[in-house]
Every structure is written in C-alpha cells, then in structure tokens.
Amino acid sequence: MADAPECELPGAARTAPHHQFPDPPEDLAPRGDGPQTVVLAGGCFWCVEAVYRQLDGVIDVVSGYAGGDQASADYETVCSGRTNHAEVVKIVYDPARISFGRLLKVFFGSAHDPTHVDRQGNDHGRQYRSAIFYSDEDQKRIAEQYIGKLNTAKVFRAPIATRLEPLEAFYDAEGYHQDYAARHPSQPYIAGVSMPKVEKTRHVFSDLLKK
C-alpha cells in the first residue's frame, strides 16, 4: 500500500446523505436463519475491512485474497502483481439486520472509488481492482442491476469499473493483516487513506452504524 494520503474519492459523486444515494433495484432475500457472506474487492483490504466493521449487522470481516490459486495466495506474491488475485474482504452478516443490497450501497457509496480501473488512489495493479466476487447467480444479478442503475443515473463522473467475478475460493490473508486499521490507527496509510473512508461512511451511512 502506498503512503500518500487520499482524502476523497476523485471519481465519485459528492458526498450525499444515505437517503439520497440510490438503492439497488432489487435486494437479496434472507436464506434461512443463519449468517450470510459476500466477498468484495475495493483496493487495500485494510481500508475496506475498517469501513465494514462499523456497520450494524456485520458479524465479522476477514481480509484475504480471491481470483487466483492457493499456491500464490500470500501477501508478497499478490503484491508483486504476478497473480490474478485481488485483495478482498469476506463480510459475514446477519440478513435480519443488514441486507446484501445495503452492503453494496456502502461499497459504492463510501468504501472505495468504483470508477478506477485496477487501482485505488496511489495503489496500482490488478490486486487493487474493484470487484464483487459473487457466490451465486442471485448475487450476480442484483449487483449487475445495481451497477446499471448507478451508471444510468450518472451518480459518478465516470463509468463504474467494478468487475463481477465468480467466487471460486477465498483465502485468508496473513494474521497481521486482520483488523489492521484498528490495531494501527497512527500508521500513515491508515491515517491518510483508510480513516477518510471510515469517516465518510460514518457521515453518509450514519443510520447503518453499530450503536
């Protein structure tokens, strides 16, 4: 991760209250009584993890890798850009308290800039691409429809570059990456890049935060 600060999302629309950011045309109905998961890639997993840990209904967030094989699913190899992995987070959530659609709304509305291709700020490479790793056709359809709605409404100043990729496997990142932002709040990258996204989420999606 680069150390230069990134205090706003350059390609994104101006910050608007939660009720002004469009909802998905369709949401995912709860399946059974247990928790559900979604895997998202939005640049550095430190940033995305920190954004989602503060949401009510989110049970756990695990930083990891998706898009490549197990043999190359380690931080040094992924950061080299020689694999097809993306840095991702696996979000475990209670669908009775927060929905798949609401998680996508935060993903597009504050967690990252979805208009950037293979980068976020000064972090460049396929490992930093914007992607939704769908686990079934329902997740794919809902995400695809939402991207279409946001593009049609011209919510952003550039087309959304988020890729829809099938989730073939998720690999946990090394232990020192987990909950990194909370454990290292003074680290320059966390202070300059992660925390502005956390603060934006608190402002735009205040009604979705843990009490």
N, CA, C and O of each residue as an XYZ file, in Angstrom:
844
protein
N       0.829     -1.185      0.000
C       0.000      0.000      0.000
C       0.878      1.255      0.000
O       1.874      1.325      0.719
N       0.502      2.229     -0.803
C       1.236      3.486     -0.832
C       0.909      4.307      0.404
O      -0.137      4.112      1.024
N       1.810      5.236      0.768
C       1.621      6.028      1.972
C       0.992      7.386      1.719
O       0.603      8.063      2.671
N       0.880      7.807      0.461
C       0.338      9.136      0.184
C      -1.121      9.213      0.589
O      -1.861      8.250      0.385
N      -1.561     10.339      1.163
C      -2.950     10.444      1.609
C      -3.927     10.502      0.450
O      -3.614     11.005     -0.629
N      -5.105      9.981      0.698
C      -6.190     10.017     -0.284
C      -7.436     10.416      0.487
O      -8.118      9.563      1.055
N      -7.733     11.694      0.509
C      -8.767     12.201      1.396
C     -10.141     12.254      0.764
O     -11.112     12.558      1.457
N     -10.262     11.973     -0.513
C     -11.575     11.907     -1.144
C     -11.532     10.907     -2.270
O     -10.458     10.453     -2.666
N     -12.676     10.564     -2.782
C     -12.766      9.622     -3.877
C     -12.928     10.411     -5.167
O     -14.034     10.864     -5.463
N     -11.849     10.595     -5.959
C     -11.855     11.535     -7.068
C     -12.931     11.298     -8.108
O     -13.492     12.263     -8.626
N     -13.243     10.045     -8.436
C     -14.223      9.798     -9.480
C     -15.643      9.742     -8.974
O     -16.581      9.587     -9.757
N     -15.812      9.867     -7.667
C     -17.137      9.668     -7.096
C     -17.960     10.937     -7.082
O     -17.445     12.047     -7.218
N     -19.249     10.738     -6.914
C     -20.132     11.884     -6.741
C     -19.846     12.540     -5.406
O     -19.246     11.918     -4.530
N     -20.264     13.784     -5.234
C     -20.118     14.469     -3.964
C     -20.874     13.716     -2.880
O     -21.927     13.132     -3.134
N     -20.332     13.736     -1.679
C     -20.973     13.042     -0.572
C     -22.414     13.488     -0.415
O     -22.703     14.684     -0.365
N     -23.316     12.520     -0.338
C     -24.732     12.810     -0.158
C     -25.257     11.956      0.980
O     -24.719     10.879      1.237
N     -26.284     12.404      1.659
C     -26.866     11.588      2.726
C     -27.330     10.238      2.197
O     -27.600     10.073      1.008
N     -27.414      9.292      3.103
C     -27.786      7.924      2.755
C     -29.059      7.874      1.908
O     -29.114      7.150      0.914
N     -30.079      8.638      2.296
C     -31.353      8.548      1.586
C     -31.274      9.110      0.176
O     -32.176      8.881     -0.629
N     -30.192      9.853     -0.142
C     -30.055     10.414     -1.488
C     -29.244      9.508     -2.417
O     -29.302      9.663     -3.637
N     -28.493      8.570     -1.851
C     -27.736      7.643     -2.697
C     -28.684      6.528     -3.123
O     -29.366      5.950     -2.277
N     -28.741      6.215     -4.417
C     -29.749      5.259     -4.898
C     -29.654      3.889     -4.241
O     -28.562      3.390     -3.970
N     -30.803      3.292     -3.992
C     -30.876      1.913     -3.513
C     -30.772      0.955     -4.698
O     -31.044      1.347     -5.832
N     -30.385     -0.288     -4.451
C     -30.411     -1.288     -5.528
C     -31.840     -1.507     -6.013
O     -32.771     -1.407     -5.213
N     -32.044     -1.799     -7.286
C     -33.392     -2.069     -7.786
C     -34.014     -3.292     -7.130
O     -35.235     -3.388     -7.007
N     -33.161     -4.231     -6.709
C     -33.625     -5.469     -6.087
C     -32.648     -5.822     -4.980
O     -31.462     -5.503     -5.062
N     -33.153     -6.484     -3.938
C     -32.284     -6.917     -2.852
C     -32.374     -8.425     -2.709
O     -33.274     -9.067     -3.251
N     -31.426     -8.975     -1.971
C     -31.361    -10.418     -1.776
C     -32.198    -10.804     -0.565
O     -31.997    -10.270      0.526
N     -33.123    -11.716     -0.748
C     -33.952    -12.173      0.358
C     -33.130    -13.053      1.293
O     -32.279    -13.812      0.830
N     -33.367    -12.965      2.605
C     -32.652    -13.837      3.555
C     -32.870    -15.305      3.224
O     -33.949    -15.698      2.779
N     -31.847    -16.106      3.444
C     -31.917    -17.538      3.168
C     -31.700    -18.294      4.474
O     -30.568    -18.409      4.943
N     -32.757    -18.800      5.052
C     -32.632    -19.495      6.316
C     -32.431    -18.515      7.459
O     -32.648    -17.312      7.312
N     -32.015    -19.044      8.590
C     -31.870    -18.219      9.787
C     -30.423    -17.849     10.096
O     -30.170    -17.075     11.019
N     -29.485    -18.383      9.350
C     -28.081    -18.175      9.674
C     -27.472    -16.982      8.971
O     -28.123    -16.339      8.148
N     -26.211    -16.680      9.297
C     -25.500    -15.576      8.647
C     -25.221    -15.868      7.182
O     -25.206    -17.023      6.757
N     -25.001    -14.798      6.411
C     -24.664    -14.910      5.003
C     -23.342    -14.187      4.765
O     -22.858    -13.460      5.632
N     -22.765    -14.392      3.589
C     -21.466    -13.797      3.293
C     -21.459    -13.141      1.924
O     -22.225    -13.505      1.032
N     -20.577    -12.168      1.783
C     -20.312    -11.540      0.495
C     -18.821    -11.206      0.464
O     -18.245    -10.825      1.483
N     -18.205    -11.349     -0.698
C     -16.773    -11.073     -0.859
C     -16.610     -9.902     -1.819
O     -17.064     -9.949     -2.962
N     -15.952     -8.846     -1.332
C     -15.811     -7.600     -2.093
C     -14.345     -7.195     -2.196
O     -13.564     -7.398     -1.266
N     -13.987     -6.622     -3.339
C     -12.644     -6.076     -3.555
C     -12.771     -4.597     -3.874
O     -13.444     -4.214     -4.831
N     -12.119     -3.767     -3.064
C     -12.181     -2.328     -3.275
C     -10.868     -1.649     -2.984
O     -10.827     -0.616     -2.315
N      -9.778     -2.233     -3.492
C      -8.460     -1.691     -3.178
C      -7.890     -2.362     -1.945
O      -8.156     -3.537     -1.690
N      -7.113     -1.623     -1.186
C      -6.458     -2.151      0.012
C      -7.479     -2.751      0.976
O      -8.448     -2.094      1.354
N      -7.251     -4.007      1.370
C      -8.238     -4.630      2.262
C      -8.245     -4.023      3.655
O      -9.235     -4.168      4.372
N      -7.173     -3.346      4.065
C      -7.198     -2.641      5.352
C      -8.342     -1.615      5.373
O      -9.068     -1.493      6.359
N      -8.484     -0.884      4.263
C      -9.498      0.176      4.187
C     -10.909     -0.408      4.178
O     -11.770      0.015      4.949
N     -11.133     -1.374      3.309
C     -12.477     -1.925      3.155
C     -12.914     -2.631      4.431
O     -14.069     -2.515      4.842
N     -12.005     -3.358      5.056
C     -12.329     -4.030      6.311
C     -12.761     -3.024      7.367
O     -13.756     -3.237      8.059
N     -12.013     -1.920      7.495
C     -12.324     -0.914      8.515
C     -13.695     -0.283      8.276
O     -14.417      0.004      9.231
N     -14.056     -0.067      7.025
C     -15.370      0.502      6.703
C     -16.483     -0.419      7.181
O     -17.438      0.041      7.806
N     -16.374     -1.708      6.897
C     -17.481     -2.628      7.169
C     -17.565     -3.082      8.619
O     -18.636     -3.484      9.075
N     -16.470     -3.027      9.343
C     -16.521     -3.454     10.744
C     -17.442     -2.583     11.583
O     -17.917     -3.023     12.630
N     -17.703     -1.361     11.148
C     -18.513     -0.449     11.948
C     -20.011     -0.555     11.667
O     -20.799      0.151     12.297
N     -20.425     -1.420     10.736
C     -21.832     -1.492     10.352
C     -22.614     -2.462     11.238
O     -22.158     -3.565     11.535
N     -23.786     -2.027     11.643
C     -24.676     -2.883     12.420
C     -25.141     -4.058     11.564
O     -25.541     -3.876     10.414
N     -25.088     -5.241     12.120
C     -25.464     -6.433     11.377
C     -24.285     -7.164     10.782
O     -24.418     -8.317     10.370
N     -23.128     -6.519     10.728
C     -21.913     -7.184     10.256
C     -21.311     -7.953     11.426
O     -20.937     -7.362     12.440
N     -21.220     -9.253     11.283
C     -20.745    -10.119     12.352
C     -19.225    -10.209     12.357
O     -18.598    -10.179     13.417
N     -18.638    -10.318     11.175
C     -17.181    -10.426     11.072
C     -16.746     -9.968      9.694
O     -17.509    -10.036      8.730
N     -15.515     -9.503      9.614
C     -14.905     -9.135      8.338
C     -13.504     -9.738      8.323
O     -12.711     -9.507      9.235
N     -13.209    -10.504      7.293
C     -11.913    -11.170      7.177
C     -11.218    -10.682      5.913
O     -11.785    -10.756      4.823
N     -10.003    -10.186      6.053
C      -9.214     -9.780      4.890
C      -8.599    -11.015      4.241
O      -8.179    -11.948      4.925
N      -8.551    -11.006      2.909
C      -7.997    -12.163      2.224
C      -7.766    -11.921      0.751
O      -7.632    -10.781      0.305
N      -7.721    -13.004      0.003
C      -7.420    -12.958     -1.428
C      -8.426    -13.823     -2.189
O      -8.862    -14.863     -1.696
N      -8.787    -13.383     -3.388
C      -9.666    -14.154     -4.265
C      -9.292    -13.867     -5.707
O      -8.747    -12.808     -6.019
N      -9.587    -14.814     -6.582
C      -9.325    -14.629     -8.001
C      -8.164    -15.430     -8.532
O      -7.950    -15.480     -9.743
N      -7.403    -16.062     -7.643
C      -6.253    -16.850     -8.058
C      -6.217    -18.175     -7.326
O      -7.212    -18.588     -6.730
N      -5.056    -18.855     -7.369
C      -4.963    -20.169     -6.738
C      -4.371    -20.074     -5.340
O      -3.862    -19.031     -4.930
N      -4.450    -21.176     -4.626
C      -3.983    -21.199     -3.239
C      -2.475    -21.018     -3.135
O      -1.982    -20.397     -2.193
N      -1.745    -21.560     -4.105
C      -0.284    -21.518     -4.039
C       0.266    -20.095     -4.044
O       1.322    -19.827     -3.471
N      -0.461    -19.182     -4.696
C       0.027    -17.797     -4.795
C      -0.735    -16.836     -3.895
O      -0.601    -15.619     -4.028
N      -1.538    -17.378     -2.974
C      -2.360    -16.521     -2.111
C      -1.599    -16.099     -0.864
O      -1.962    -16.457      0.257
N      -0.548    -15.339     -1.078
C       0.187    -14.754      0.039
C       0.508    -13.311     -0.313
O       0.556    -12.951     -1.490
N       0.725    -12.488      0.700
C       0.805    -11.043      0.506
C       1.930    -10.636     -0.444
O       1.723     -9.812     -1.335
N       3.106    -11.205     -0.259
C       4.238    -10.803     -1.096
C       3.988    -11.131     -2.560
O       4.279    -10.318     -3.437
N       3.455    -12.310     -2.829
C       3.211    -12.708     -4.217
C       2.084    -11.902     -4.833
O       2.192    -11.461     -5.978
N       1.010    -11.704     -4.097
C      -0.116    -10.924     -4.618
C       0.322     -9.494     -4.922
O      -0.042     -8.942     -5.960
N       1.100     -8.891     -4.023
C       1.549     -7.507     -4.222
C       2.506     -7.362     -5.398
O       2.705     -6.257     -5.903
N       3.096     -8.462     -5.835
C       4.002     -8.383     -6.984
C       3.239     -8.116     -8.272
O       3.826     -7.685     -9.264
N       1.908     -8.375     -8.262
C       1.110     -8.179     -9.462
C       1.201     -9.311    -10.455
O       0.686     -9.203    -11.567
N       1.860    -10.413    -10.066
C       2.042    -11.530    -10.999
C       0.896    -12.536    -10.940
O       0.892    -13.500    -11.705
N      -0.069    -12.334    -10.058
C      -1.186    -13.270     -9.946
C      -2.479    -12.580    -10.388
O      -2.489    -11.390    -10.704
N      -3.556    -13.347    -10.403
C      -4.859    -12.768    -10.721
C      -5.660    -12.463     -9.457
O      -6.842    -12.125     -9.525
N      -5.006    -12.585     -8.310
C      -5.689    -12.311     -7.050
C      -6.049    -10.830     -6.920
O      -5.389     -9.957     -7.483
N      -7.102    -10.580     -6.170
C      -7.424     -9.239     -5.685
C      -7.408     -9.287     -4.164
O      -7.736    -10.308     -3.560
N      -7.023     -8.172     -3.555
C      -7.201     -8.047     -2.114
C      -8.701     -7.893     -1.867
O      -9.339     -7.017     -2.451
N      -9.260     -8.733     -1.013
C     -10.702     -8.747     -0.796
C     -11.008     -8.807      0.698
O     -10.127     -9.044      1.524
N     -12.274     -8.586      1.017
C     -12.759     -8.854      2.361
C     -13.971     -9.773      2.253
O     -14.816     -9.611      1.373
N     -14.036    -10.738      3.161
C     -15.222    -11.592      3.283
C     -16.050    -11.047      4.436
O     -15.605    -11.039      5.584
N     -17.252    -10.594      4.123
C     -18.132     -9.994      5.114
C     -19.175    -11.031      5.526
O     -19.926    -11.540      4.694
N     -19.208    -11.330      6.806
C     -20.214    -12.231      7.362
C     -21.259    -11.349      8.038
O     -20.928    -10.553      8.918
N     -22.512    -11.486      7.633
C     -23.526    -10.555      8.125
C     -24.828    -11.264      8.480
O     -25.114    -12.366      8.012
N     -25.601    -10.594      9.319
C     -26.916    -11.075      9.730
C     -27.952    -10.441      8.818
O     -28.193     -9.239      8.926
N     -28.578    -11.206      7.916
C     -29.518    -10.618      6.950
C     -30.774    -10.048      7.593
O     -31.529     -9.328      6.940
N     -31.008    -10.361      8.872
C     -32.157     -9.774      9.572
C     -31.864     -8.344     10.010
O     -32.779     -7.601     10.365
N     -30.585     -7.955      9.986
C     -30.194     -6.616     10.449
C     -29.613     -5.746      9.341
O     -29.738     -4.522      9.385
N     -28.990     -6.354      8.364
C     -28.461     -5.605      7.211
C     -28.537     -6.519      5.997
O     -28.299     -7.722      6.102
N     -28.865     -5.954      4.862
C     -29.081     -6.766      3.662
C     -27.874     -6.721      2.732
O     -26.985     -5.880      2.866
N     -27.876     -7.644      1.796
C     -26.865     -7.669      0.736
C     -26.872     -6.348     -0.018
O     -25.814     -5.789     -0.307
N     -28.057     -5.849     -0.337
C     -28.160     -4.588     -1.067
C     -27.581     -3.415     -0.304
O     -26.940     -2.547     -0.895
N     -27.801     -3.377      1.012
C     -27.241     -2.286      1.820
C     -25.717     -2.372      1.870
O     -25.037     -1.346      1.867
N     -25.189     -3.570      1.915
C     -23.734     -3.730      1.889
C     -23.165     -3.235      0.564
O     -22.101     -2.617      0.536
N     -23.871     -3.505     -0.536
C     -23.428     -2.990     -1.831
C     -23.542     -1.470     -1.889
O     -22.714     -0.803     -2.509
N     -24.556     -0.934     -1.251
C     -24.746      0.517     -1.237
C     -23.564      1.208     -0.565
O     -23.096      2.240     -1.046
N     -23.082      0.655      0.530
C     -21.897      1.192      1.202
C     -20.658      0.986      0.334
O     -19.787      1.854      0.280
N     -20.576     -0.147     -0.337
C     -19.448     -0.445     -1.217
C     -19.291      0.633     -2.280
O     -18.190      1.136     -2.503
N     -20.391      0.985     -2.933
C     -20.332      2.001     -3.977
C     -20.352      3.417     -3.409
O     -19.778      4.327     -4.006
N     -20.997      3.613     -2.275
C     -21.206      4.959     -1.759
C     -20.093      5.533     -0.934
O     -19.984      6.754     -0.821
N     -19.233      4.671     -0.331
C     -18.194      5.241      0.523
C     -16.947      4.387      0.680
O     -15.897      4.916      1.043
N     -17.020      3.080      0.420
C     -15.888      2.205      0.725
C     -14.713      2.371     -0.228
O     -13.569      2.111      0.144
N     -14.990      2.808     -1.465
C     -13.907      2.949     -2.437
C     -14.438      3.737     -3.624
O     -15.609      4.118     -3.654
N     -13.562      3.983     -4.614
C     -13.975      4.641     -5.850
C     -14.178      3.567     -6.908
O     -13.200      3.013     -7.408
N     -15.423      3.259     -7.262
C     -15.688      2.173     -8.201
C     -15.402      2.517     -9.662
O     -15.582      1.673    -10.540
N     -14.959      3.742     -9.930
C     -14.687      4.132    -11.316
C     -13.239      3.914    -11.716
O     -12.899      4.054    -12.891
N     -12.386      3.576    -10.773
C     -10.976      3.362    -11.081
C     -10.734      1.939    -11.585
O     -11.301      0.980    -11.060
N      -9.896      1.814    -12.599
C      -9.549      0.515    -13.167
C      -8.210      0.061    -12.592
O      -7.187      0.720    -12.779
N      -8.228     -1.058    -11.899
C      -7.014     -1.671    -11.352
C      -6.202     -0.719    -10.476
O      -4.972     -0.735    -10.501
N      -6.896      0.102     -9.709
C      -6.184      0.957     -8.763
C      -7.178      1.610     -7.821
O      -8.372      1.713     -8.103
N      -6.634      2.053     -6.681
C      -7.337      2.936     -5.762
C      -6.306      3.946     -5.287
O      -5.342      3.588     -4.611
N      -6.512      5.207     -5.641
C      -5.539      6.224     -5.258
C      -4.175      5.907     -5.832
O      -4.030      5.718     -7.039
N      -3.158      5.846     -4.952
C      -1.800      5.555     -5.396
C      -1.474      4.064     -5.400
O      -0.344      3.681     -5.705
N      -2.442      3.227     -5.068
C      -2.243      1.778     -5.127
C      -2.621      1.294     -6.526
O      -3.783      1.376     -6.924
N      -1.636      0.790     -7.266
C      -1.858      0.377     -8.659
C      -1.633     -1.122     -8.819
O      -0.772     -1.703     -8.157
N      -2.412     -1.741     -9.701
C      -2.244     -3.151    -10.009
C      -3.570     -3.885     -9.941
O      -4.519     -3.414     -9.315
N      -3.633     -5.054    -10.595
C      -4.877     -5.825    -10.623
C      -5.317     -6.251     -9.229
O      -6.501     -6.483     -8.989
N      -4.364     -6.352     -8.318
C      -4.722     -6.757     -6.956
C      -5.575     -5.705     -6.255
O      -6.184     -5.992     -5.225
N      -5.625     -4.482     -6.806
C      -6.413     -3.403     -6.208
C      -7.669     -3.088     -7.036
O      -8.252     -2.014     -6.893
N      -8.076     -4.010     -7.887
C      -9.239     -3.756     -8.733
C     -10.523     -3.741     -7.901
O     -10.589     -4.299     -6.805
N     -11.530     -3.089     -8.457
C     -12.859     -3.088     -7.869
C     -13.610     -4.300     -8.402
O     -13.739     -4.472     -9.614
N     -14.108     -5.145     -7.492
C     -14.786     -6.367     -7.942
C     -15.752     -6.864     -6.878
O     -15.539     -6.686     -5.678
N     -16.812     -7.490     -7.353
C     -17.740     -8.217     -6.499
C     -17.610     -9.686     -6.876
O     -17.922    -10.077     -8.001
N     -17.152    -10.489     -5.935
C     -16.997    -11.918     -6.180
C     -18.288    -12.608     -5.740
O     -18.489    -12.896     -4.560
N     -19.151    -12.863     -6.714
C     -20.473    -13.384     -6.387
C     -20.413    -14.893     -6.145
O     -19.658    -15.615     -6.797
N     -21.220    -15.346     -5.198
C     -21.246    -16.770     -4.853
C     -22.372    -17.516     -5.549
O     -22.391    -18.747     -5.545
N     -23.310    -16.792     -6.146
C     -24.397    -17.433     -6.882
C     -24.990    -16.436     -7.867
O     -24.607    -15.266     -7.887
N     -25.917    -16.902     -8.676
C     -26.493    -16.071     -9.728
C     -27.361    -14.945     -9.173
O     -27.509    -13.909     -9.821
N     -27.933    -15.129     -7.992
C     -28.734    -14.069     -7.390
C     -27.861    -12.878     -7.014
O     -28.212    -11.733     -7.300
N     -26.728    -13.142     -6.376
C     -25.805    -12.057     -6.052
C     -25.327    -11.358     -7.329
O     -25.239    -10.131     -7.374
N     -25.025    -12.130     -8.347
C     -24.560    -11.549     -9.607
C     -25.634    -10.659    -10.216
O     -25.347     -9.534    -10.626
N     -26.874    -11.153    -10.279
C     -27.950    -10.385    -10.902
C     -28.206     -9.073    -10.168
O     -28.349     -8.027    -10.800
N     -28.265     -9.122     -8.852
C     -28.551     -7.919     -8.064
C     -27.435     -6.902     -8.225
O     -27.699     -5.708     -8.366
N     -26.188     -7.362     -8.206
C     -25.051     -6.450     -8.381
C     -25.040     -5.852     -9.784
O     -24.775     -4.662     -9.952
N     -25.326     -6.672    -10.785
C     -25.339     -6.215    -12.180
C     -26.424     -5.158    -12.395
O     -26.189     -4.148    -13.058
N     -27.596     -5.390    -11.839
C     -28.684     -4.420    -11.959
C     -28.336     -3.109    -11.253
O     -28.654     -2.028    -11.749
N     -27.693     -3.209    -10.111
C     -27.338     -2.011     -9.350
C     -26.315     -1.173    -10.097
O     -26.435      0.050    -10.165
N     -25.310     -1.833    -10.657
C     -24.308     -1.106    -11.441
C     -24.980     -0.400    -12.616
O     -24.664      0.751    -12.917
N     -25.900     -1.088    -13.272
C     -26.626     -0.463    -14.380
C     -27.411      0.752    -13.939
O     -27.421      1.770    -14.631
N     -28.067      0.660    -12.801
C     -28.848      1.794    -12.293
C     -27.957      2.979    -11.971
O     -28.281      4.114    -12.319
N     -26.821      2.722    -11.299
C     -25.913      3.815    -10.932
C     -25.316      4.477    -12.170
O     -25.159      5.697    -12.210
N     -24.982      3.672    -13.183
C     -24.448      4.238    -14.423
C     -25.508      5.059    -15.161
O     -25.221      6.151    -15.652
N     -26.717      4.537    -15.237
C     -27.792      5.251    -15.933
C     -28.105      6.572    -15.255
O     -28.365      7.574    -15.921
N     -28.080      6.572    -13.929
C     -28.367      7.788    -13.163
C     -27.183      8.746    -13.121
O     -27.301      9.860    -12.613
N     -26.023      8.308    -13.663
C     -24.806      9.127    -13.669
C     -24.476      9.624    -12.255
O     -24.189     10.800    -12.031
N     -24.530      8.685    -11.324
C     -24.190      9.001     -9.933
C     -22.718      9.387     -9.822
O     -22.348     10.211     -8.986
N     -21.880      8.789    -10.668
C     -20.452      9.089    -10.678
C     -20.074      9.842    -11.946
O     -20.794      9.812    -12.945
N     -18.943     10.509    -11.887
C     -18.500     11.311    -13.031
C     -17.856     10.466    -14.124
O     -17.525     10.982    -15.191
N     -17.678      9.188    -13.869
C     -17.105      8.269    -14.854
C     -17.839      6.934    -14.729
O     -18.457      6.671    -13.698
N     -17.783      6.090    -15.754
C     -18.463      4.784    -15.684
C     -17.889      3.911    -14.570
O     -16.702      3.990    -14.255
N     -18.728      3.096    -13.991
C     -18.293      2.164    -12.954
C     -17.436      1.067    -13.584
O     -17.810      0.476    -14.597
N     -16.286      0.805    -12.970
C     -15.346     -0.188    -13.494
C     -15.394     -1.497    -12.710
O     -14.604     -2.402    -12.980
N     -16.292     -1.612    -11.758
C     -16.378     -2.798    -10.908
C     -16.644     -4.047    -11.739
O     -17.561     -4.081    -12.559
N     -15.828     -5.071    -11.512
C     -15.974     -6.340    -12.224
C     -16.845     -7.292    -11.404
O     -16.826     -7.255    -10.174
N     -17.598     -8.131    -12.083
C     -18.351     -9.200    -11.443
C     -17.638    -10.508    -11.766
O     -17.565    -10.917    -12.924
N     -17.113    -11.157    -10.731
C     -16.329    -12.367    -10.916
C     -16.871    -13.482    -10.026
O     -17.211    -13.232     -8.870
N     -16.957    -14.693    -10.538
C     -17.436    -15.805     -9.701
C     -16.433    -16.097     -8.587
O     -15.222    -16.095     -8.808
N     -16.951    -16.346     -7.404
C     -16.092    -16.677     -6.269
C     -15.759    -18.162     -6.330
O     -16.599    -19.009     -6.027
N     -14.536    -18.467     -6.721
C     -14.112    -19.862     -6.779
C     -13.477    -20.297     -5.466
O     -13.594    -21.457     -5.071
N     -12.809    -19.375     -4.792
C     -12.210    -19.687     -3.494
C     -11.841    -18.379     -2.801
O     -11.546    -17.376     -3.450
N     -11.864    -18.411     -1.488
C     -11.405    -17.285     -0.667
C     -10.298    -17.801      0.230
O     -10.433    -18.853      0.854
N      -9.193    -17.050      0.292
C      -8.058    -17.426      1.117
C      -7.800    -16.336      2.147
O      -7.632    -15.169      1.794
N      -7.768    -16.713      3.409
C      -7.492    -15.747      4.467
C      -6.124    -15.109      4.261
O      -5.160    -15.791      3.911
N      -6.043    -13.806      4.477
C      -4.749    -13.131      4.492
C      -4.015    -13.470      5.789
O      -4.596    -14.023      6.723
N      -2.749    -13.132      5.826
C      -1.932    -13.396      6.996
C      -2.527    -12.720      8.236
O      -3.201    -11.696      8.127
N      -2.277    -13.287      9.392
C      -2.876    -12.802     10.631
C      -2.609    -11.344     10.920
O      -3.472    -10.663     11.475
N      -1.438    -10.844     10.561
C      -1.112     -9.454     10.890
C      -1.923     -8.458     10.077
O      -1.935     -7.270     10.400
N      -2.609     -8.919      9.017
C      -3.462     -8.017      8.232
C      -4.856     -7.867      8.834
O      -5.554     -6.898      8.536
N      -5.266     -8.802      9.669
C      -6.638     -8.784     10.182
C      -6.830     -7.648     11.183
O      -6.029     -7.460     12.098
N      -7.933     -6.885     10.983
C      -8.263     -5.749     11.857
C      -7.093     -4.776     11.965
O      -6.836     -4.209     13.027
N      -6.389     -4.594     10.848
C      -5.156     -3.821     10.846
C      -5.385     -2.357     11.218
O      -4.617     -1.786     11.992
N      -6.427     -1.755     10.674
C      -6.662     -0.323     10.926
C      -6.920     -0.046     12.399
O      -6.422      0.941     12.940
N      -7.694     -0.908     13.052
C      -7.988     -0.699     14.472
C      -6.747     -0.871     15.329
O      -6.614     -0.213     16.361
N      -5.846     -1.736     14.925
C      -4.649     -2.006     15.720
C      -3.512     -1.035     15.426
O      -2.566     -0.934     16.206
N      -3.601     -0.310     14.288
C      -2.519      0.612     13.911
C      -3.092      1.958     13.465
O      -2.846      2.376     12.334
N      -3.847      2.644     14.320
C      -4.515      3.881     13.891
C      -3.555      5.014     13.513
O      -3.935      5.917     12.769
N      -2.330      4.976     14.010
C      -1.375      6.057     13.725
C      -0.490      5.766     12.523
O       0.294      6.620     12.111
N      -0.607      4.574     11.958
C       0.191      4.260     10.776
C      -0.199      5.226      9.662
O      -1.391      5.444      9.446
N       0.768      5.819      8.941
C       0.455      6.871      7.960
C      -0.594      6.478      6.926
O      -1.468      7.283      6.602
N      -0.524      5.267      6.406
C      -1.513      4.852      5.402
C      -2.904      4.779      6.011
O      -3.880      5.203      5.391
N      -2.996      4.250      7.207
C      -4.290      4.150      7.873
C      -4.854      5.539      8.135
O      -6.024      5.803      7.859
N      -4.020      6.423      8.668
C      -4.481      7.774      8.990
C      -4.849      8.568      7.741
O      -5.814      9.332      7.754
N      -4.084      8.393      6.660
C      -4.276      9.217      5.474
C      -5.213      8.649      4.433
O      -5.778      9.404      3.642
N      -5.396      7.327      4.410
C      -6.197      6.700      3.361
C      -7.415      5.972      3.931
O      -8.539      6.165      3.466
N      -7.179      5.137      4.936
C      -8.288      4.339      5.483
C      -9.289      5.185      6.245
O     -10.494      5.071      6.023
N      -8.796      6.044      7.153
C      -9.701      6.757      8.038
C     -10.629      7.725      7.305
O     -11.775      7.864      7.731
N     -10.212      8.408      6.227
C     -11.185      9.238      5.498
C     -12.366      8.429      4.962
O     -13.488      8.933      4.923
N     -12.132      7.196      4.552
C     -13.229      6.356      4.064
C     -14.129      5.912      5.218
O     -15.348      5.828      5.073
N     -13.508      5.631      6.363
C     -14.281      5.281      7.552
C     -15.154      6.463      7.970
O     -16.336      6.296      8.269
N     -14.566      7.647      7.987
C     -15.308      8.844      8.391
C     -16.412      9.170      7.387
O     -17.501      9.587      7.784
N     -16.148      8.988      6.105
C     -17.180      9.238      5.105
C     -18.361      8.296      5.323
O     -19.515      8.712      5.217
N     -18.078      7.038      5.624
C     -19.149      6.075      5.886
C     -19.961      6.486      7.112
O     -21.188      6.383      7.107
N     -19.290      6.945      8.151
C     -19.989      7.389      9.348
C     -20.907      8.567      9.059
O     -21.964      8.710      9.674
N     -20.495      9.403      8.126
C     -21.291     10.585      7.784
C     -22.459     10.223      6.864
O     -23.602     10.607      7.114
N     -22.156      9.481      5.801
C     -23.169      9.201      4.786
C     -24.146      8.118      5.238
O     -25.338      8.188      4.936
N     -23.644      7.121      5.959
C     -24.467      5.977      6.348
C     -24.577      5.869      7.867
O     -24.442      4.782      8.430
N     -24.817      6.981      8.513
C     -24.853      7.004      9.980
C     -25.925      6.083     10.550
O     -25.760      5.546     11.645
N     -27.017      5.894      9.822
C     -28.103      5.040     10.332
C     -27.789      3.561     10.206
O     -28.558      2.735     10.699
N     -26.678      3.193      9.559
C     -26.309      1.801      9.430
C     -25.214      1.388     10.413
O     -24.781      0.236     10.408
N     -24.764      2.316     11.252
C     -23.649      2.039     12.156
C     -24.084      1.254     13.375
O     -25.243      1.308     13.784
N     -23.132      0.515     13.958
C     -23.370     -0.141     15.231
C     -23.663      0.928     16.294
O     -23.030      1.984     16.319
N     -24.613      0.641     17.148
C     -24.958      1.585     18.204
C     -23.924      1.545     19.315
O     -24.046      2.277     20.298
